[in-house]
């Protein structure tokens, strides 16, 4: 219990709403180590962070079987700091970043999972590939030579609006695009299976739109402590 927030109970409530095959990334950025430990003790193993220095402190202090996901916009010059331990980088939005992850993963003899981030929302503040740019990246084939990354699927964020139809339309666009590139580029690749969309306010819609991985923070931990 923290400031009236029962993290364990919140986790249980959310997990009870997730169907089989949908995994939960607990978005823990700006929340203190003690709260992550509480979530861990309640059974949560996947945590999402988006600031390299904050993540570095947490991964040292917390249990080693945590699956750390970097979920924010990652600058290429930060990759080297997280490469030794990061499980997954969930918002790859340039070929340059993909190359950098592969390079530093190789230095540590690791394979790092990545998701390609799509920009479908009608908001200029969001990062990600357009559908055309994502196709172009995959067409080049350079990613096939990168032996220290594993492309596991797609990630996107819907527009921050109250219009449920618009949110659903954006999620379905991403789901249809997943099918397209799965068939064209990853038909024989079992690792390419993640459809990561849905957050605290819209994850129920995302699940209906075939999400396999939802990112939830506020509904677990309460408001962030900056």
C-alpha positions as a printed NumPy array, in Angstrom:
array([[  0.   ,   0.   ,   0.   ],
       [  1.48 ,   3.378,  -1.039],
       [ -0.336,   6.699,  -0.637],
       [ -3.568,   4.783,  -0.622],
       [ -2.57 ,   2.817,  -3.736],
       [ -2.692,  -0.974,  -3.343],
       [ -0.257,  -2.053,  -6.051],
       [ -0.744,  -5.789,  -5.528],
       [ -4.525,  -5.48 ,  -5.672],
       [ -4.341,  -3.244,  -8.769],
       [ -2.108,  -5.777, -10.503],
       [ -4.484,  -8.604,  -9.719],
       [ -7.472,  -6.618, -10.971],
       [ -5.751,  -5.824, -14.274],
       [ -4.384,  -9.318, -14.832],
       [ -7.864, -10.714, -14.277],
       [ -9.002,  -8.677, -17.302],
       [ -6.227,  -9.92 , -19.61 ],
       [ -7.   , -12.909, -21.805],
       [ -4.493, -15.698, -22.351],
       [ -1.716, -14.593, -24.676],
       [ -1.712, -10.954, -23.564],
       [  1.263,  -9.932, -21.442],
       [  1.49 ,  -6.944, -19.118],
       [  4.37 ,  -4.485, -19.122],
       [  4.187,  -2.577, -15.832],
       [  5.234,   0.977, -16.709],
       [  7.342,   1.849, -13.703],
       [  9.207,   4.984, -14.788],
       [  9.274,   7.723, -12.116],
       [  8.13 ,   5.228,  -9.486],
       [ 10.518,   4.332,  -6.645],
       [ 12.281,   0.997,  -6.284],
       [ 10.121,   0.   ,  -3.314],
       [  6.978,   0.149,  -5.45 ],
       [  8.558,  -2.006,  -8.15 ],
       [  9.56 ,  -4.498,  -5.466],
       [  5.944,  -4.591,  -4.275],
       [  4.798,  -5.354,  -7.825],
       [  7.523,  -7.984,  -8.157],
       [  6.435,  -9.617,  -4.914],
       [  2.91 ,  -9.74 ,  -6.335],
       [  4.202, -11.708,  -9.318],
       [  4.996,  -9.057, -11.936],
       [  8.182,  -9.735, -13.929],
       [  8.042,  -7.352, -16.917],
       [  8.737,  -3.676, -16.25 ],
       [  8.922,  -0.746, -18.661],
       [ 11.288,   2.186, -18.208],
       [ 12.254,   5.07 , -20.477],
       [ 15.172,   6.87 , -18.796],
       [ 18.559,   5.218, -18.937],
       [ 19.935,   6.557, -15.635],
       [ 16.809,   5.726, -13.653],
       [ 16.713,   2.26 , -15.212],
       [ 20.38 ,   1.653, -14.376],
       [ 19.737,   2.231, -10.667],
       [ 16.662,   0.03 , -10.634],
       [ 18.152,  -2.92 , -12.454],
       [ 21.06 ,  -3.037, -10.004],
       [ 18.763,  -2.886,  -6.967],
       [ 16.029,  -5.272,  -8.06 ],
       [ 15.913,  -9.052,  -8.719],
       [ 17.834, -10.325, -11.71 ],
       [ 14.981, -12.268, -13.293],
       [ 13.121,  -9.074, -14.191],
       [ 12.536,  -8.607, -17.918],
       [ 13.383,  -4.943, -18.523],
       [ 11.753,  -3.235, -21.492],
       [ 12.916,   0.178, -22.697],
       [  9.642,   1.728, -23.791],
       [ 10.419,   5.369, -24.51 ],
       [ 12.189,   7.177, -27.325],
       [ 15.783,   5.917, -27.176],
       [ 18.657,   8.099, -28.338],
       [ 21.383,   6.183, -30.158],
       [ 24.069,   7.462, -27.758],
       [ 22.252,   5.801, -24.824],
       [ 22.167,   2.302, -26.292],
       [ 25.619,   1.362, -24.991],
       [ 24.527,   1.928, -21.391],
       [ 21.562,  -0.431, -21.462],
       [ 22.923,  -3.052, -23.887],
       [ 24.477,  -5.248, -21.132],
       [ 21.125,  -6.069, -19.53 ],
       [ 18.09 ,  -4.791, -21.441],
       [ 15.712,  -7.557, -22.516],
       [ 13.72 ,  -5.633, -25.076],
       [ 13.768,  -2.217, -26.75 ],
       [ 10.147,  -1.593, -27.608],
       [ 10.25 ,   1.6  , -29.643],
       [ 12.763,   1.311, -32.492],
       [ 11.965,   4.094, -34.926],
       [ 15.027,   4.347, -37.226],
       [ 17.415,   2.061, -39.079],
       [ 20.261,   3.941, -37.397],
       [ 18.949,   2.904, -33.968],
       [ 18.577,  -0.694, -35.114],
       [ 22.224,  -0.729, -36.234],
       [ 23.364,   0.75 , -32.935],
       [ 21.468,  -1.828, -30.874],
       [ 22.934,  -4.648, -32.956],
       [ 26.453,  -3.258, -32.569],
       [ 26.339,  -2.936, -28.795],
       [ 24.486,  -6.22 , -28.289],
       [ 27.289,  -7.917, -30.218],
       [ 29.902,  -6.387, -27.9  ],
       [ 28.184,  -8.132, -24.989],
       [ 27.518, -11.328, -26.937],
       [ 23.771, -10.842, -26.479],
       [ 20.656, -10.841, -28.62 ],
       [ 18.3  ,  -7.968, -27.796],
       [ 14.613,  -8.15 , -28.669],
       [ 13.171,  -5.129, -30.473],
       [  9.776,  -3.898, -31.597],
       [  9.38 ,  -1.567, -34.566],
       [  7.379,   1.508, -33.596],
       [  4.651,   2.681, -35.956],
       [  3.383,   6.243, -36.182],
       [ -0.307,   5.886, -36.958],
       [ -1.796,   8.406, -34.526],
       [ -2.71 ,  11.804, -35.938],
       [ -0.324,  13.585, -33.586],
       [  3.015,  15.027, -34.642],
       [  4.475,  14.621, -31.146],
       [  4.651,  10.84 , -31.477],
       [  7.636,   8.956, -32.882],
       [  7.7  ,   5.956, -35.186],
       [  7.796,   4.731, -38.771],
       [  5.014,   5.497, -41.183],
       [  3.686,   2.292, -42.711],
       [  5.521,   3.127, -45.938],
       [  8.809,   3.773, -44.163],
       [  8.486,   0.53 , -42.223],
       [  7.938,  -1.393, -45.461],
       [ 10.961,   0.353, -46.969],
       [ 13.134,  -0.583, -43.979],
       [ 12.133,  -4.227, -44.242],
       [ 12.573,  -4.202, -48.037],
       [ 16.228,  -3.228, -47.698],
       [ 16.9  ,  -6.546, -45.985],
       [ 19.782,  -5.106, -43.974],
       [ 18.074,  -6.192, -40.751],
       [ 18.467,  -9.826, -41.801],
       [ 22.243,  -9.471, -41.381],
       [ 21.927,  -8.141, -37.842],
       [ 22.593, -11.259, -35.788],
       [ 22.355,  -9.594, -32.365],
       [ 18.818,  -8.27 , -32.615],
       [ 15.555, -10.154, -32.797],
       [ 12.62 ,  -8.283, -34.352],
       [  9.661,  -9.547, -32.329],
       [  6.812,  -7.408, -33.639],
       [  5.277,  -3.953, -33.704],
       [  4.472,  -1.25 , -31.196],
       [  2.284,   1.844, -31.486],
       [  0.341,   4.363, -29.435],
       [ -3.148,   5.472, -30.361],
       [ -4.129,   9.118, -30.466],
       [ -4.827,  10.632, -27.064],
       [ -8.502,  11.291, -27.749],
       [-11.882,  10.342, -26.301],
       [-13.14 ,   9.06 , -29.659],
       [-13.24 ,   5.306, -29.168],
       [-13.888,   4.698, -32.869],
       [-10.726,   6.57 , -33.823],
       [ -8.663,   4.644, -31.269],
       [-10.106,   1.365, -32.519],
       [ -9.412,   2.357, -36.138],
       [ -5.766,   3.1  , -35.348],
       [ -5.274,  -0.157, -33.448],
       [ -6.882,  -2.124, -36.289],
       [ -4.643,  -0.386, -38.829],
       [ -1.646,  -1.61 , -36.846],
       [ -3.086,  -5.131, -36.542],
       [ -3.729,  -5.355, -40.286],
       [ -0.218,  -4.067, -41.   ],
       [  1.197,  -6.712, -38.66 ],
       [ -0.536,  -9.407, -40.74 ],
       [  0.845,  -7.907, -43.942],
       [  4.483,  -7.841, -42.892],
       [  4.266, -11.109, -40.964],
       [  3.269, -12.843, -44.19 ],
       [  5.776, -10.996, -46.378],
       [  8.902, -10.902, -44.195],
       [  8.447, -13.097, -41.124],
       [  6.268, -16.018, -42.24 ],
       [  8.752, -18.59 , -40.929],
       [  9.838, -16.573, -37.905],
       [  8.024, -17.582, -34.722],
       [  9.681, -14.75 , -32.772],
       [  7.763, -12.133, -34.768],
       [  4.481, -12.276, -32.871],
       [  4.089,  -9.222, -30.621],
       [  1.46 ,  -6.559, -31.201],
       [  2.182,  -4.038, -28.47 ],
       [ -0.564,  -1.468, -28.11 ],
       [ -2.833,  -0.363, -25.309],
       [ -2.22 ,   1.644, -22.131],
       [ -4.191,   2.352, -18.951],
       [ -6.977,   4.28 , -20.703],
       [ -7.382,   2.171, -23.832],
       [ -5.972,  -1.294, -23.21 ],
       [ -9.386,  -2.968, -23.222],
       [ -9.97 ,  -1.669, -26.755],
       [ -6.432,  -2.714, -27.702],
       [ -7.095,  -6.296, -26.593],
       [-10.16 ,  -6.388, -28.833],
       [ -7.837,  -5.21 , -31.621],
       [ -5.478,  -8.183, -31.141],
       [ -2.855,  -6.649, -28.878],
       [ -0.526,  -9.201, -27.266],
       [  1.267,  -6.79 , -24.936],
       [ -0.216,  -3.868, -22.995],
       [  1.738,  -1.145, -21.194],
       [  0.049,  -0.025, -17.981],
       [  1.431,   2.287, -15.328],
       [ -1.047,   4.63 , -13.667],
       [ -3.67 ,   1.933, -13.09 ],
       [ -1.05 ,  -0.098, -11.19 ],
       [  1.094,   2.447,  -9.371],
       [ -1.126,   5.52 ,  -9.258],
       [  0.096,   8.906, -10.419],
       [  3.833,   9.252, -11.074],
       [  6.198,  10.909,  -8.648],
       [  8.403,  13.247, -10.672]])
